[in-house]
Amino acid sequence: MKKIIILVLITVALQACISQKVTQSDVFNPVKETALNDNFTFERSYIQNTDTTQIETWYLTENNAELNFIYFSGNGSNIRSAIPFFNELEQQFDLNIFSFNYSGYGRSGGEPSIDGIVRDGKVALDYYENQIGDQNLPTVLLGYSLGGFVAFNLINHDAVDQTIIMSTFTSLEELQDYLLKEALPGIIRPFLKLDIEESIYDLDNIKLVQKVEKPILFVHGEADKFIPASMSYNLYNLCPSEKKEIKIIPGADHRMVLKDSASNKLVIHEIKNFLSFQ
């Protein structure tokens, strides 16, 4: 969705003969690599997903772990993108972390699809539960952005005790309306016509959240301009769980846990507070 809008903005700008100066600093957007903390023992595995494709998984373990943490990533990121978040988790918890890349992401084979990412998540959770996970420890599942949709679909998996939903949309339809009416400049809106494939509207967390009974924490950045924090409030209000909380991180944007920042620490502080009450 975001890529579509960017392309449309460029097209409209060209058609309107808008002159915009572009410098070298606009061309380059470097991504810095971050190393895992030395306290982690790292294990990478490839598990069979279909007859012809495999999923890449990471399993990070610590001595004397007291918690299992499972991370479902968002659309514009993969496991490696979350290393700053994993490192900060390690600073504040003694824990094991399991994550994986959806089909077509990272080193995973195949191509992503809506049904496919949910299937990927189930395959990964089954592998985790049956082969490597420590069943004697409490297990927390965190779904970030698009990963929230996958988490909602798998929240009742036996491997999951509690869930954290972070920076996640209510539905694709509502997100589309928001981007068209709120996020885009008024001069652009009349030029933007989207032809959305009907199946994409299956990205609907409104229906899924109404079935949640396990303990759940909603976290969102106050300054998220891509998915507004109001969507987390709506999901929180619709959720029937008797153990639910919502926390809004001041000044944080949509990528708050994908970078080494104060927002990252604030998110984990709220997670720690939530888990202490369970």
Secondary structure by P-SEA (a helix, b strand, c coil): caaaaaaaaaaaaaaabbbbbbccccccbbbbbbbcccccbbbbbbbbccccbbbbbbbbbbccccbbbbbbbccccccccaaaaaaaaaacccbbbbcccccccccccccccaaaaaaaaaaaaaaaacccccccbbbbbbbccaaaaaaaaccccccccbbbbccccccaaaaaaaaaccccccccccccccccccccccccaaaaaaaccccbbbbbbcccccccaaaaaaaaaaccccbbbbbbbccccccccccccaaaaaaaaaaaaaaaac
